[in-house]
Amino acid sequence: MQAFRDALERSRGALESNLTLSRERLQETVDDAVEHGRMTRGDANKLVSNLVSHGRKATDDLMRDLEKLLEQARKEVETRAAPARRQATRAAGRVGRGVRDAADRPLAEADRLRRRAGAPGAPITGYDQLTAGQVRARLKDLTKADLRKVRTQERRSKARKGILDDIEKRLEK
């Protein structure tokens, strides 16, 4: 976790030390210098080209660092959520509604953590084992994209009208 915080701090520092200018604004500035005789056209073109090249490299480096940071965060969430997911999956596999209801809470929390970290996977883990009430309770935390995925999954499986209606209402908001 400390490594994650250190990487985040380095990224923050990189963002704070960088300057963001559009290529158009940069071009306007050097064109003005050329018009007023403070710089030749060749020097202006070379300057803009070098600055843009360095800016792209800095952006690529920062994006690479941020992608590593995101991957670390995803792994951390997966590591922390895995025990709850295993426990919930085991409990959901047992017979009995009470057991399934008890397993629903940790499974829902694991899904929330996974979505917050941007980790891949179905919006709702163990969807086919959930009751309509359990599915409805999970819909409130989903993005529109996730709602569309759940709608497709529901249409392909049980096609429960109440769930499909709830999804449509949430998509219209």
C-alpha angles and dihedrals in degrees: 000000000000090000088054092051091048092051090048091051091050090051091048090051091050091052093048094049095048124087120217119211127158117242088239093056091047091049091050091053096051091042087057090050090051092048091053093047096246093120139018121246091244092052090047093052092047092048093050091046093051094046093049091047092051091045092053091050092050090048092049091049092049093047091050090051092048092049089053089049092051091049090051090051091050092050091048092052092046090050092050095042097045097082092050091046092050092047093047093046091051091048093046090053092059120091118255136068094240091059091046091050091049090052093049097074098056091041091052090049091050089052091050092051092047092050092046090055092046092239116162122252144094114312091239120034116219090012097161092056095052125099121236090257092053091049092049091051090054096049094075092069097050130102119231090258090053091046089055090051091050090047090054091047092049093048090052095048125027100348093210107189095212093055093045090050091050091050092050091051091051092048091053093056 
